[in-house]
Amino acid sequence: MTRRFLFVLGSARADGNTELLARRAAEQLPPDVEQQWIRLAEHPLPDFVDLRHDGPVQAPTDDNATRLLDATLAATDVVVASPVYWYSVSGLTKRYLDYWSGWLRVPGADFRATMAGRTLWGVSVLAEEEEVVADPLVGTLNNSAAYMKMRFGGVLLGNGSDRGDVLKDERALGRAKTFFVREPALARFPHETSGD
């Protein structure tokens, strides 16, 4: 299967530091790898309504939800590019991940089976110097991948606050050059790895 990367941009602003870092990493992908970029702020999702116990779940009727579902299912690699907002993913990103819960039950989508074995990656920029501050964001993505039986490529972290700051972060730019090169392992929940 030809690799197809879906970049889900979760920032509230266009061309922010997280997007800049994601684009630097994407420049390193081979030319035959397809790339699709979706800015969540330009394709807003309605409030997520959990209908799991209220009868059968229907396929999405909202154009943005349908587009995101189709793009997610078509991707071999999903890259969540979210800045650290209050120590985790942005609200736009969280809503996108909430929709995964509904997509698990859409008839004919086979969302979990389709996503199993595919790869979830993260790209994020934070204003703090200490990267440990981003642990909740990393945990959200790792655990989402583990639940879906996906591979987890980790999170490419950079530093910056003002627009363009991340382009001064030589360490992050260096990591961006090889970020998508490695073959990620299947994601595991922390309790599955703590005994190793």
C-alpha positions as CSV (number, residue, x, y, z in Angstrom):
1,M,0.0,0.0,0.0
2,T,1.3,3.4,-1.0
3,R,1.9,5.6,2.1
4,R,-0.5,8.4,2.5
5,F,0.0,11.0,5.2
6,L,-2.9,13.0,6.6
7,F,-1.7,16.1,8.5
8,V,-4.5,17.3,10.8
9,L,-3.7,20.9,11.8
10,G,-5.2,21.7,15.2
11,S,-4.0,25.2,15.8
12,A,-6.4,28.1,16.1
13,R,-4.1,30.2,13.9
14,A,-2.8,29.5,10.4
15,D,0.9,29.2,9.8
16,G,1.7,28.9,13.5
17,N,4.8,27.3,14.9
18,T,3.4,23.8,15.0
19,E,2.4,23.9,11.4
20,L,5.8,25.3,10.4
21,L,7.5,22.4,12.2
22,A,5.2,19.8,10.7
23,R,5.9,21.2,7.2
24,R,9.6,21.0,7.8
25,A,9.3,17.3,8.8
26,A,7.0,16.7,5.8
27,E,9.6,18.1,3.4
28,Q,11.7,15.1,4.2
29,L,9.1,12.6,3.0
30,P,9.9,10.8,-0.3
31,P,8.1,12.4,-3.3
32,D,5.9,9.3,-3.9
33,V,4.3,9.7,-0.5
34,E,0.9,11.4,-0.7
35,Q,0.2,14.2,1.6
36,Q,-3.1,15.7,2.6
37,W,-3.3,18.7,4.9
38,I,-6.6,19.6,6.7
39,R,-6.8,22.7,9.0
40,L,-9.5,21.9,11.6
41,A,-10.2,25.6,12.1
42,E,-11.3,25.8,8.4
43,H,-13.4,22.6,8.7
44,P,-15.1,22.9,12.1
45,L,-16.9,19.9,13.5
46,P,-20.2,20.3,15.3
47,D,-20.2,19.5,19.0
48,F,-19.7,15.8,19.5
49,V,-22.8,14.0,20.7
50,D,-22.2,10.5,22.2
51,L,-25.0,8.3,20.9
52,R,-23.5,4.9,21.8
53,H,-26.4,3.9,24.0
54,D,-29.2,5.6,22.1
55,G,-29.6,3.1,19.2
56,P,-27.7,2.7,15.9
57,V,-25.1,5.2,14.9
58,Q,-25.5,6.7,11.4
59,A,-22.8,7.8,9.0
60,P,-21.9,11.5,9.5
61,T,-24.1,13.9,7.6
62,D,-22.0,17.0,8.3
63,D,-19.7,17.7,5.3
64,N,-16.7,18.4,7.5
65,A,-17.2,15.2,9.6
66,T,-17.6,13.2,6.4
67,R,-14.5,14.7,4.9
68,L,-12.4,14.1,8.0
69,L,-13.7,10.5,8.3
70,D,-12.9,9.7,4.7
71,A,-9.4,11.4,4.9
72,T,-8.6,9.5,8.1
73,L,-9.7,6.2,6.7
74,A,-7.6,6.8,3.6
75,A,-4.4,7.6,5.5
76,T,-1.7,5.1,6.3
77,D,-0.2,7.7,8.6
78,V,-2.1,10.3,10.6
79,V,-0.1,13.3,11.9
80,V,-1.8,15.3,14.6
81,A,-0.2,18.7,14.6
82,S,-1.4,20.5,17.7
83,P,0.3,23.1,19.8
84,V,0.3,22.5,23.5
85,Y,-2.8,24.3,24.8
86,W,-3.1,24.1,28.6
87,Y,-0.7,21.2,28.6
88,S,-2.6,18.9,26.2
89,V,-4.0,19.0,22.7
90,S,-6.0,22.0,21.4
91,G,-9.7,22.0,21.6
92,L,-10.0,21.6,17.9
93,T,-7.8,18.5,18.1
94,K,-9.7,17.0,21.0
95,R,-12.9,17.4,19.2
96,Y,-11.5,15.5,16.2
97,L,-10.3,12.7,18.5
98,D,-13.8,12.7,20.1
99,Y,-15.3,12.0,16.7
100,W,-13.2,8.8,16.5
101,S,-15.5,7.4,19.2
102,G,-18.5,7.9,17.0
103,W,-16.7,6.6,13.9
104,L,-16.0,3.3,15.7
105,R,-19.7,2.6,15.4
106,V,-20.5,3.9,11.9
107,P,-21.9,1.0,9.9
108,G,-19.6,0.0,7.1
109,A,-16.7,2.2,8.2
110,D,-14.8,-0.5,10.0
111,F,-12.9,2.4,11.6
112,R,-11.0,0.4,14.3
113,A,-10.1,-2.5,12.0
114,T,-9.0,-0.1,9.2
115,M,-6.9,2.0,11.5
116,A,-5.3,-0.9,13.3
117,G,-1.6,-1.2,12.2
118,R,-1.5,2.2,10.7
119,T,0.6,5.0,12.4
120,L,-0.3,7.9,14.5
121,W,2.3,10.7,14.8
122,G,2.3,14.0,16.7
123,V,3.9,17.4,16.1
124,S,3.7,20.1,18.7
125,V,5.3,23.3,19.8
126,L,5.2,24.6,23.3
127,A,6.4,27.8,24.9
128,E,8.1,26.0,27.9
129,E,11.7,25.0,27.7
130,E,11.1,21.8,29.6
131,E,9.5,19.3,27.2
132,V,8.1,17.2,30.0
133,V,5.3,19.8,30.2
134,A,4.0,18.3,27.0
135,D,3.6,14.8,28.6
136,P,-0.3,15.1,28.7
137,L,-0.3,15.7,25.0
138,V,2.0,12.8,24.3
139,G,0.0,10.6,26.5
140,T,-3.3,11.5,24.8
141,L,-1.8,10.6,21.4
142,N,0.0,7.4,22.6
143,N,-3.1,6.1,24.4
144,S,-5.4,6.9,21.5
145,A,-3.0,4.9,19.2
146,A,-2.8,2.0,21.8
147,Y,-6.6,1.8,22.0
148,M,-6.9,1.7,18.2
149,K,-4.1,-0.9,17.9
150,M,-2.1,1.6,15.8
151,R,1.6,2.2,15.7
152,F,2.8,5.4,17.5
153,G,5.6,7.4,16.0
154,G,6.0,9.7,18.9
155,V,5.8,13.4,19.0
156,L,8.2,15.9,17.4
157,L,8.5,18.7,19.9
158,G,9.7,22.2,19.3
159,N,9.9,25.4,21.3
160,G,8.4,28.8,20.5
161,S,5.7,31.3,21.3
162,D,5.8,34.2,18.9
163,R,5.1,33.4,15.2
164,G,8.1,31.8,13.6
165,D,10.0,31.1,16.8
166,V,10.3,27.4,16.1
167,L,12.5,28.2,13.1
168,K,15.2,29.3,15.6
169,D,14.9,25.9,17.4
170,E,17.9,24.1,15.9
171,R,17.3,20.9,17.9
172,A,13.7,20.6,16.7
173,L,14.6,21.4,13.1
174,G,17.3,18.7,13.3
175,R,14.9,16.1,14.6
176,A,12.4,17.1,11.9
177,K,14.8,15.9,9.3
178,T,14.6,12.3,10.4
179,F,11.3,12.2,12.3
180,F,9.3,10.2,9.8
181,V,12.2,7.8,8.9
182,R,11.9,5.3,11.7
183,E,9.5,2.4,11.7
184,P,7.3,2.9,14.8
185,A,6.3,0.0,17.1
186,L,2.7,-0.8,18.0
187,A,1.5,1.6,20.7
188,R,1.1,0.4,24.2
189,F,-0.6,1.8,27.2
190,P,1.8,2.9,30.0
191,H,0.5,0.0,32.3
192,E,1.5,-2.4,29.5
193,T,5.0,-1.2,29.5
194,S,5.7,-0.4,33.1
195,G,6.8,-4.0,33.9
196,D,9.4,-4.1,31.2
